[in-house]
Amino acid sequence: MSQLMIVSMLIFFGLSVPVAVSIGLASLAGVGASGLPWLVVAQQLFAALDKYPLVAIPFFILAGNLMEAGGISERMVEFAKSVVGGIQGGLACTCVLTCMIFAAVAGSSVATTFAVGAILIPAMIRHGYPAPFAASLQASAAELGVIIPPSIPMILFAVSTDTSTGELFIAGVMPGILIGVALMFYVWLYAKRNNLGKRDGEGRLPLWPAFKNAWLALLMPVIILGGIYGGVFTPTEASVVAVMYAVVVGKFIYRRLSFKQLSDTLHKSVVSTAVIMFVIANAGIFSFLLNRAGIPDALGVWLAQIFDTKFSFLMGVNAALFVIGMFIETSASIVVLAPLLLPVALKFGVEPVHFGIIMVVNLALGMITPPFGVNLFAACAVAKLPLERLIKPLVPFVGVVIVCLMVITYWPGLSLGLRDLVYAK
């Protein structure tokens, strides 16, 4: 049965059937082959979605879209530009820093790409940066949207493996900062080497006026993350707070959010949520059937025979996830693979929260690698460029993130140090 499901899924992938539909059809084939009653399909579809933490997903998506429509992202850009815009290559560094700030609320890399890229990709092009470089930078920096908390993939990992969402969130802070700093260092070197960005500081506000102009926007991540780790509300409740804050600030204070924009934003958010939930529901059936067939145990025995050390296991998992992330959407990969791989990781002594961060960071690379990198398509749409023009400038960015991934993988303290401090036993 399991072989039929996996082969069927790969065939559907090869026929360019959407990922969620491919997983669902392969699951139906598995149910038919196993002789289970078809009622199981409805039961598992419901069970996969009947999890309270999933409520956070539509609200974080909506919050990110409201930030874009309500002018909050623009003020974040102006503040970030006042901080790092004065150096050579400062506008490119502004792109990374803004994505880091925006990521602390949105939880979605695609939302980050559109919200920040719509402002900074044209600005970088006007300042002389090559358009493919600007789009590649934006796609890569937006990956921080799912690494710096809150993060939708982290919520999915937590739900799939019964891991603490709060612990995953706090564990993603330092890896996110590491990747952000590494990207800024690279773009600074790029600007120096290619004699770009010498006039990036023109037109930027001084730090204090920029802060006064953006303090309400900057207060948003402080309220969300501070509320979570201060015990005021749960991560799920924080998503609702983020939405209400974005509506109040965008509509009544900045006066940028009209009722027409609000309607359009709700529509866009519903569509994005439906796509993710459809993937989760179908992946739930798939995971149920694989567990019933004993695949996790068999996979654990097989991997234990191949890898004899924790070091080699993590290296093998990273290589496999990197390839998988190129072809399968991040949400589907996490929901299907996390329950299979975590028990094996535990046998090798890998801490569950640390393994979750490794999975999220690795699969986030799939968002910027062809052929199915969603961030690439979003950046191409904003920059009005064909995908093939982004490949060459993208390679160094992928290399930077891979180096950071190796540090995150083999230095557990980077992820777990802050977690242990906040969640001290």
N, C-alpha and C positions, 0 to 999 in steps of 0.2 A: 504493500500500500504506500509506504513512505517513498519508495523508489518511483512509483507511478506519479505521486504528487510532485516530487522534485523535477522529474523529467518533463512533466506536463507544464510546470511553471516556466522552465527554461525555454521550452518550445514556444510558449505564448510570448515570452520576452523577445525571442528571436523574430516573432511575427509582428513586433511593435505594438502588441496589445498593452494598454495602460497597466501599470504595476498593480494597482489595487484589483483590477479585473482579472489579471493573470493569477494572482494569489487566490482570489475567490473561485475561479474556475478550476484551478488545481485542487482546491479544498473539496469542491463538489465531486471531483473525480475520486478523491480519497474516501469520501463518505460512501459513494457508490461501491467502491471496491471492497470496503470493510464490512459492508452489510449492515451498517448502523441505520437506524430510522432517520428519515429526512428531517424529522422534528429537531434533531441535534443541531442542524444548521441555524434554525431560528434561535434556539437556546444559546448557542455560542456567540452568535451575532450580538444578542442582547447582553450576554455576560461580559463580552469584551468592552462594551461601552458603559456598563453599569458600574463605574468606578468614580468616586467623588473627585479625586484630583484632576480628572479629565475636564472638569468644569472650567478649570483655569485656562485651557487652550483657547476657546473662542474669545474670552475676555482679554487675554494678552494680545491676540491678533487684532482685536478691535482697538485696544489702547494704542498700539503702534500705528494703525491707520489714522486714528484721531489725532495723534501727535503730528503726523504729516499734514493733514487737512487743516488743523487749527493753528499752524504757524509755530508750534513748539520746536519742531526740528530745526527751523530756520534760526531761531535764537540760540539753540545749542551750537549750531555751526558758527555763528558770530562770536560766541564765547570761546569756543575751541580755537578759532582763528586768532583771537586776542592773546591766547596763551602761547601758541607755537607758531603763529603765522609770521613772526618777525625774523625767523631764521631762514637761510637758503633752503628751499624745498618746503617751506612752512605750509603752503597750501595743501601739499600732498600729506604732510603730517597732520594737518587739520582734519583731513578726511578720516584718518585712522582714529584720532582722538574723539571726533564726533561719533563715529560708529561705536566706540567704547561707551560713551555716555548714553547714546540712544539704546544700546543693547541692554542697559541696566533697567529698562522698562519694557521694551518691545517683545523680546523672547523669540523673534523670528528674523532670520537672515535676509529673507526676501523683502520683508517690510523695511528692513534697514537699508537694503540696496536702493529701493525706490525713494524712500524718504530723504536719505542723505545724498544719494547719487544724483537726484534731480537738481540739486543745488550745486554740488561740488564738481561733478564731471564737466558741465559746461564752463564752470569757473576755471578749472585746471586747463582746459583746452584754450580758453582765452588768454591764459598766462603763458602759453607756449608749450605746455606738456603735450606729448603725442597722444592723440585720442585713444589708441589701443592701450597705452600705459595707464591712462586715467581710468578707463573702464576696468582693466584688470586689477588695479589697486582697489577700486571701489568694491568689486566682487570679492576680493580677498579679505578686505577689512570688514565687510559685512558678515563674514563668517563668525566674527566675534558676537554677533547677535544670538547665537545658540550656545556660546561658551560662557560668556559673562551672564550671571543670573539676572532676571529669571530666564529660563530656557525651556522651550517646548520639548525638544528631544530629551532633556533631563527629566521632565515630567513623565514622558513615555517610558523611559528606563525605570523610573521609580515605580510606576504602575505595573510594569511587566515583571519586575523582580522583587516587589515588596520592599524596596529600599526607601529610606527617608528622603523626601523631596527637599526638605530644608537643608539636610546635610549635603546633598548633591549640589544645591545652589551655592552654598558657601564654599564648597570645594572647587567650584569653577572660577572663583574670583582671581586667584593668583595665576593659574594657567592663562586666563584671558588677558591679564595684565602683561604676562611674559610675551605672549604672541603680539599684543599691541605694541609693546616697546620694540620688539624685534622688527616688526614691519616698519615702524617709524625710523629706526636706525638704517634699514635698507633703503628707504626712499630718500633719506637725507644723503646717503652715499651716492645714490643714483643721480640726484640733483647736482651734487658737487662734481661728479664725474662727467656729466653731460652739460654742465654750465647752464642749468635750468633753475628757475624759481628765485632769481636774485631780486625780483620786484614783488614777491608774494606778499610782503607786508604793506603794500600800498592800499590805502582805504580801510585798513582795519581799525577798529575802535581800541582805545587804551583799555587795559584790563578792568579797571573799576567801572567805567561806564558800560562796558560789555556785560559785566556781572550784574549791574543794576537792571539792565535791559532783559537779562535772561534768568534772573534768580528764581522766578516762579517755575520756569522750565527745568532748571537744575534741581529744584526742590523735589521734583517728582520722583527721581530714583532714590533720593534720600528717604522720602516718606515710605516708598514701597519696600526697599531693602531694610531700612531701619525698623519698620513695623514688623517685618517677618522675624528678624533676629532679636528684636526687643520683646517678642512674645505678644505683641498687640493683636496681630492677626496671622492666620495661616497663609501659606503661599497661594492657596485657592482664593481666599478672601482678598488677598492683596491684588489679584487680577481685577476684581470688581472695583476696588479702591482706585486703581490706575485708570480705569475707564471713566469713573465719575470725576476724577481730578482733571483728566484730559478734556472732558466735556465742559466743565466749569471754566477752566482757564481759556480754552480755545473759543468758547461761545461768548462768555460774559466778561472776560478780562481782556483778552487779545482781540476779541470781536472779529475773528477770522473764520469762524465755523458757522456757515449759514445752514438753514434747515435743508436746503437742497444738497449741500455737501454732506450733511449728517446722514441723509437718506442714501446717498451714493456710497458713503463709507460703510454703513451697515450692510448694504448689499454686497460690497466687495468682501467684507469680513465673513459674511455668511457663506459665500462661495468658497473662500479659503478654508474655513472650518469644515465644511462638508467634505472637501477633498481629503483632509487629514483624518476625519472620523471614518470615512469610507475605507481608507487604508487600514486603520486600527481594527475595525470590525472584521474585515476579511482576514487580516493577519491573526486575529483571535481564533478563528476556526482552524487556520493552518497550524498554529502552535498547539492547539488542543489535540489535533490528530497526531502530530509528531510526538507529543508527550505520551499519548495513549499507546503509540507504537514503540515506546522505549528509546527513542532516538537520543535524548540527552544523555542517558547512561551509556549507550553505545558510543556516542561521540566522545564522552569523557574517557572511556577505556582506550579508544583509538588514539586520541591526542596524547594520552599518558604514555602510549607506546612509542609515539613519534618524538615527543619532547620529553627530555629527562630533567630539565631544570626550569625554574621560573623564568630565567633570562630568555632561554630559547622559546619557551611558550609564548611570552609576550611579543617577542620578535615575529613569530609565526602568525599570531593573531593580528598584529598590526599590518603585516603584509597582506593577509587575507582580507581584512576590513578595508584596506586602501583600494584593492581591486573591486571588491563588492560595492563600495561607495561610488565608484565610477558609473555603475550600471543600475543600481537600485536606489530608490528614493530613501532618504535618511530615516524618516518615520517608519517605513516598512521594515528597513533593515534592523532597527532597534527593537521593534515589537516582535519580530520573528527570531532574531539571533540572540538577544540579551538573555532570555530564559534558557537558551541552549548553552551559551558559553559561560555564564556566571558560575554554574555549579562546577565546571571544570577549573575555572580560575580560582575558586575557593580551595580546590584540592592542591593547587600549586601555591597556596598561601597569599593570594592577591586579595586585598581588602575590597569589599563590594563597591564602596563609594569611589575608591581609586579606579577600579575597573570601569565604572560608569563614566568617569571623566575621560579615560582613555578611549572608550568607545565613541563618545560624543565628539571629541576632538578629531578622532580619525575619520569618522563618517562625515563630519563637517567638511573635510577635505573634498568629499564627493560633490559638494555644492559648488566647487570651483574647478573641477576637473571634467573635461569632455568624456563621453559624449552627452551626458545628461545633467551637467552642472546647472542647477536652477539659478544660482547667483549670476552665472555667466550670461544666461539668457536675459535675465532682468537688466544687467549692466549693458548688454548689447542693445536692448530696447531703449534704454535711456540715452546711450551714446549714438544710437542709429548706426551701428556697425555690424558687419557679418561676423559670426563666431570665429571663423578661421583667422581673422586679424588679431585676435586676442591671445592666440596660442603661444607665440614666441615671448611676448612680455610677461605672460602668466607664469612661465617656468620658474623664474627666480622666486616669485611669491610662494609657489608650492614648495620650493626647496626650503624657504625660511620656516614655513609652518611645519614641515617634516622634521627639521632640526629641533624645533620647540616640542613637537610630539615626542621625540626621543627623550628629551629632558623630562617631560611630564611622566613618561612611562617608567623611567628608571630612577626617578627621584620622587618617591611617594610623598615625602614631606612637603613638597611644593603644593600639592592638592590638599593633603590631610592636616597640615600644620594649623591653618586657620580654622578648619572644621573642629579639630581637637580643642582649640582655644575657646571657640563659641559654644561647642557642645561638650564641655568638660564633664566627665563622669563624676 
